[in-house]
């Protein structure tokens, strides 16, 4: 394995690990939100929940796009 190949492999592993950590962080936040929703039943509307979930999906899609773009730039 050449130096450049090793550097590329390390960059991919770093990006993958970063993405996994970000998704785990999002998951933890969603769990905290779910706990709050369960404890405050009736005080938060379904529309507010849907809006929050749409925003989370948008952020995850952007993360996916950035990770993909980073991988292709390093490839």
VMD Tcl script that builds the backbone (N, CA, C; Angstrom):
set m [mol new atoms 225]
animate dup $m
set s [atomselect $m all]
$s set {name element resname resid chain x y z} {
  {N N UNK 1 A 0.853 -1.178 0.000}
  {CA C UNK 1 A 0.000 0.000 0.000}
  {C C UNK 1 A 0.893 1.232 0.000}
  {N N UNK 2 A 0.631 2.119 -0.943}
  {CA C UNK 2 A 1.430 3.343 -1.025}
  {C C UNK 2 A 1.012 4.321 0.066}
  {N N UNK 3 A 1.824 5.336 0.237}
  {CA C UNK 3 A 1.515 6.370 1.227}
  {C C UNK 3 A 0.172 7.030 0.918}
  {N N UNK 4 A -0.059 7.357 -0.364}
  {CA C UNK 4 A -1.319 8.002 -0.757}
  {C C UNK 4 A -2.515 7.091 -0.508}
  {N N UNK 5 A -2.372 5.802 -0.788}
  {CA C UNK 5 A -3.464 4.855 -0.549}
  {C C UNK 5 A -3.755 4.741 0.941}
  {N N UNK 6 A -2.690 4.712 1.744}
  {CA C UNK 6 A -2.869 4.628 3.195}
  {C C UNK 6 A -3.561 5.894 3.712}
  {N N UNK 7 A -3.122 7.045 3.207}
  {CA C UNK 7 A -3.726 8.316 3.617}
  {C C UNK 7 A -5.211 8.360 3.239}
  {N N UNK 8 A -5.523 7.889 2.040}
  {CA C UNK 8 A -6.911 7.851 1.577}
  {C C UNK 8 A -7.751 6.930 2.469}
  {N N UNK 9 A -7.227 5.758 2.778}
  {CA C UNK 9 A -7.948 4.806 3.633}
  {C C UNK 9 A -8.190 5.402 5.021}
  {N N UNK 10 A -7.185 6.079 5.556}
  {CA C UNK 10 A -7.342 6.706 6.876}
  {C C UNK 10 A -8.388 7.816 6.841}
  {N N UNK 11 A -8.425 8.576 5.742}
  {CA C UNK 11 A -9.426 9.642 5.611}
  {C C UNK 11 A -10.827 9.062 5.559}
  {N N UNK 12 A -10.999 7.966 4.841}
  {CA C UNK 12 A -12.315 7.322 4.757}
  {C C UNK 12 A -12.752 6.816 6.125}
  {N N UNK 13 A -11.843 6.181 6.851}
  {CA C UNK 13 A -12.176 5.675 8.188}
  {C C UNK 13 A -12.544 6.838 9.110}
  {N N UNK 14 A -11.796 7.929 9.035}
  {CA C UNK 14 A -12.097 9.094 9.872}
  {C C UNK 14 A -13.479 9.649 9.554}
  {N N UNK 15 A -13.792 9.803 8.264}
  {CA C UNK 15 A -15.095 10.334 7.861}
  {C C UNK 15 A -16.217 9.399 8.288}
  {N N UNK 16 A -16.002 8.103 8.126}
  {CA C UNK 16 A -17.027 7.139 8.535}
  {C C UNK 16 A -17.268 7.219 10.034}
  {N N UNK 17 A -16.178 7.251 10.810}
  {CA C UNK 17 A -16.320 7.327 12.264}
  {C C UNK 17 A -17.001 8.623 12.688}
  {N N UNK 18 A -16.649 9.729 12.015}
  {CA C UNK 18 A -17.289 11.013 12.324}
  {C C UNK 18 A -18.791 10.921 12.047}
  {N N UNK 19 A -19.149 10.352 10.898}
  {CA C UNK 19 A -20.567 10.237 10.535}
  {C C UNK 19 A -21.318 9.353 11.526}
  {N N UNK 20 A -20.705 8.251 11.925}
  {CA C UNK 20 A -21.342 7.360 12.904}
  {C C UNK 20 A -21.583 8.106 14.212}
  {N N UNK 21 A -20.596 8.887 14.656}
  {CA C UNK 21 A -20.760 9.659 15.894}
  {C C UNK 21 A -21.867 10.695 15.760}
  {N N UNK 22 A -21.950 11.346 14.610}
  {CA C UNK 22 A -23.001 12.341 14.401}
  {C C UNK 22 A -24.386 11.694 14.418}
  {N N UNK 23 A -24.515 10.560 13.761}
  {CA C UNK 23 A -25.808 9.862 13.742}
  {C C UNK 23 A -26.162 9.383 15.152}
  {N N UNK 24 A -25.176 8.919 15.904}
  {CA C UNK 24 A -25.429 8.505 17.289}
  {C C UNK 24 A -25.891 9.689 18.124}
  {N N UNK 25 A -25.287 10.847 17.888}
  {CA C UNK 25 A -25.691 12.060 18.608}
  {C C UNK 25 A -27.135 12.428 18.280}
  {N N UNK 26 A -27.494 12.321 17.010}
  {CA C UNK 26 A -28.874 12.593 16.598}
  {C C UNK 26 A -29.815 11.603 17.281}
  {N N UNK 27 A -29.414 10.337 17.299}
  {CA C UNK 27 A -30.239 9.323 17.965}
  {C C UNK 27 A -30.443 9.625 19.432}
  {N N UNK 28 A -29.384 10.049 20.108}
  {CA C UNK 28 A -29.509 10.414 21.524}
  {C C UNK 28 A -30.460 11.587 21.704}
  {N N UNK 29 A -30.347 12.573 20.817}
  {CA C UNK 29 A -31.253 13.723 20.901}
  {C C UNK 29 A -32.698 13.305 20.666}
  {N N UNK 30 A -32.918 12.406 19.700}
  {CA C UNK 30 A -34.279 11.930 19.450}
  {C C UNK 30 A -34.834 11.192 20.662}
  {N N UNK 31 A -33.994 10.422 21.336}
  {CA C UNK 31 A -34.448 9.729 22.549}
  {C C UNK 31 A -34.839 10.725 23.637}
  {N N UNK 32 A -34.052 11.782 23.776}
  {CA C UNK 32 A -34.391 12.805 24.767}
  {C C UNK 32 A -35.698 13.504 24.405}
  {N N UNK 33 A -35.879 13.778 23.122}
  {CA C UNK 33 A -37.126 14.397 22.670}
  {C C UNK 33 A -38.302 13.470 22.944}
  {N N UNK 34 A -38.136 12.186 22.646}
  {CA C UNK 34 A -39.218 11.218 22.874}
  {C C UNK 34 A -39.585 11.157 24.351}
  {N N UNK 35 A -38.581 11.166 25.227}
  {CA C UNK 35 A -38.869 11.151 26.671}
  {C C UNK 35 A -39.676 12.383 27.089}
  {N N UNK 36 A -39.269 13.544 26.554}
  {CA C UNK 36 A -40.000 14.775 26.872}
  {C C UNK 36 A -41.434 14.713 26.343}
  {N N UNK 37 A -41.587 14.222 25.125}
  {CA C UNK 37 A -42.932 14.118 24.555}
  {C C UNK 37 A -43.808 13.196 25.389}
  {N N UNK 38 A -43.237 12.077 25.817}
  {CA C UNK 38 A -44.010 11.133 26.629}
  {C C UNK 38 A -44.400 11.724 27.977}
  {N N UNK 39 A -43.553 12.591 28.520}
  {CA C UNK 39 A -43.870 13.178 29.822}
  {C C UNK 39 A -44.802 14.379 29.702}
  {N N UNK 40 A -44.952 14.920 28.482}
  {CA C UNK 40 A -45.784 16.111 28.284}
  {C C UNK 40 A -46.931 15.833 27.320}
  {N N UNK 41 A -47.473 14.676 27.401}
  {CA C UNK 41 A -48.551 14.313 26.464}
  {C C UNK 41 A -49.634 15.378 26.443}
  {N N UNK 42 A -50.009 15.738 25.231}
  {CA C UNK 42 A -51.085 16.697 25.071}
  {C C UNK 42 A -50.625 18.142 24.952}
  {N N UNK 43 A -49.390 18.434 25.365}
  {CA C UNK 43 A -48.951 19.826 25.312}
  {C C UNK 43 A -48.166 20.154 24.038}
  {N N UNK 44 A -47.823 19.130 23.268}
  {CA C UNK 44 A -47.108 19.337 22.006}
  {C C UNK 44 A -47.953 18.755 20.884}
  {N N UNK 45 A -48.129 19.534 19.822}
  {CA C UNK 45 A -49.005 19.098 18.736}
  {C C UNK 45 A -48.292 18.118 17.809}
  {N N UNK 46 A -49.086 17.355 17.104}
  {CA C UNK 46 A -48.548 16.436 16.099}
  {C C UNK 46 A -47.823 17.198 15.002}
  {N N UNK 47 A -48.320 18.392 14.670}
  {CA C UNK 47 A -47.660 19.212 13.654}
  {C C UNK 47 A -46.251 19.604 14.096}
  {N N UNK 48 A -46.081 19.945 15.350}
  {CA C UNK 48 A -44.758 20.312 15.861}
  {C C UNK 48 A -43.813 19.118 15.809}
  {N N UNK 49 A -44.331 17.952 16.142}
  {CA C UNK 49 A -43.523 16.726 16.077}
  {C C UNK 49 A -43.117 16.446 14.640}
  {N N UNK 50 A -44.073 16.549 13.723}
  {CA C UNK 50 A -43.791 16.310 12.311}
  {C C UNK 50 A -42.753 17.291 11.794}
  {N N UNK 51 A -42.867 18.546 12.163}
  {CA C UNK 51 A -41.893 19.556 11.745}
  {C C UNK 51 A -40.495 19.205 12.241}
  {N N UNK 52 A -40.395 18.804 13.497}
  {CA C UNK 52 A -39.095 18.435 14.066}
  {C C UNK 52 A -38.505 17.222 13.351}
  {N N UNK 53 A -39.342 16.232 13.067}
  {CA C UNK 53 A -38.858 15.038 12.376}
  {C C UNK 53 A -38.414 15.347 10.952}
  {N N UNK 54 A -39.113 16.231 10.289}
  {CA C UNK 54 A -38.721 16.633 8.933}
  {C C UNK 54 A -37.361 17.336 8.980}
  {N N UNK 55 A -37.153 18.179 9.975}
  {CA C UNK 55 A -35.864 18.869 10.112}
  {C C UNK 55 A -34.740 17.883 10.404}
  {N N UNK 56 A -35.004 16.891 11.249}
  {CA C UNK 56 A -34.001 15.869 11.544}
  {C C UNK 56 A -33.655 15.101 10.268}
  {N N UNK 57 A -34.664 14.727 9.502}
  {CA C UNK 57 A -34.422 14.006 8.243}
  {C C UNK 57 A -33.589 14.863 7.294}
  {N N UNK 58 A -33.866 16.143 7.258}
  {CA C UNK 58 A -33.116 17.052 6.396}
  {C C UNK 58 A -31.644 17.108 6.799}
  {N N UNK 59 A -31.391 17.195 8.089}
  {CA C UNK 59 A -30.009 17.239 8.575}
  {C C UNK 59 A -29.291 15.928 8.267}
  {N N UNK 60 A -29.967 14.809 8.466}
  {CA C UNK 60 A -29.353 13.516 8.156}
  {C C UNK 60 A -29.057 13.393 6.667}
  {N N UNK 61 A -29.952 13.881 5.828}
  {CA C UNK 61 A -29.705 13.855 4.382}
  {C C UNK 61 A -28.509 14.726 4.013}
  {N N UNK 62 A -28.391 15.883 4.644}
  {CA C UNK 62 A -27.251 16.761 4.387}
  {C C UNK 62 A -25.953 16.099 4.847}
  {N N UNK 63 A -25.987 15.440 5.992}
  {CA C UNK 63 A -24.825 14.709 6.484}
  {C C UNK 63 A -24.432 13.612 5.495}
  {N N UNK 64 A -25.426 12.909 4.995}
  {CA C UNK 64 A -25.182 11.848 4.013}
  {C C UNK 64 A -24.551 12.436 2.744}
  {N N UNK 65 A -25.060 13.579 2.298}
  {CA C UNK 65 A -24.535 14.229 1.097}
  {C C UNK 65 A -23.095 14.680 1.302}
  {N N UNK 66 A -22.817 15.291 2.456}
  {CA C UNK 66 A -21.472 15.756 2.737}
  {C C UNK 66 A -20.492 14.602 2.845}
  {N N UNK 67 A -20.915 13.534 3.495}
  {CA C UNK 67 A -20.046 12.357 3.616}
  {C C UNK 67 A -19.766 11.772 2.246}
  {N N UNK 68 A -20.790 11.670 1.439}
  {CA C UNK 68 A -20.626 11.138 0.085}
  {C C UNK 68 A -19.709 12.032 -0.739}
  {N N UNK 69 A -19.885 13.334 -0.641}
  {CA C UNK 69 A -19.050 14.272 -1.392}
  {C C UNK 69 A -17.600 14.183 -0.921}
  {N N UNK 70 A -17.409 14.028 0.374}
  {CA C UNK 70 A -16.056 13.905 0.920}
  {C C UNK 70 A -15.376 12.641 0.460}
  {N N UNK 71 A -16.125 11.563 0.421}
  {CA C UNK 71 A -15.561 10.297 -0.040}
  {C C UNK 71 A -15.181 10.371 -1.506}
  {N N UNK 72 A -16.028 11.016 -2.323}
  {CA C UNK 72 A -15.725 11.082 -3.742}
  {C C UNK 72 A -14.574 12.055 -4.007}
  {N N UNK 73 A -14.421 13.086 -3.161}
  {CA C UNK 73 A -13.299 14.020 -3.325}
  {C C UNK 73 A -11.983 13.338 -2.982}
  {N N UNK 74 A -12.043 12.408 -2.006}
  {CA C UNK 74 A -10.829 11.703 -1.594}
  {C C UNK 74 A -10.545 10.506 -2.481}
  {N N UNK 75 A -11.509 10.133 -3.315}
  {CA C UNK 75 A -11.394 8.913 -4.110}
  {C C UNK 75 A -10.697 9.072 -5.397}
}
mol reanalyze $m
mol bondsrecalc $m
mol representation Tube
mol addrep $m
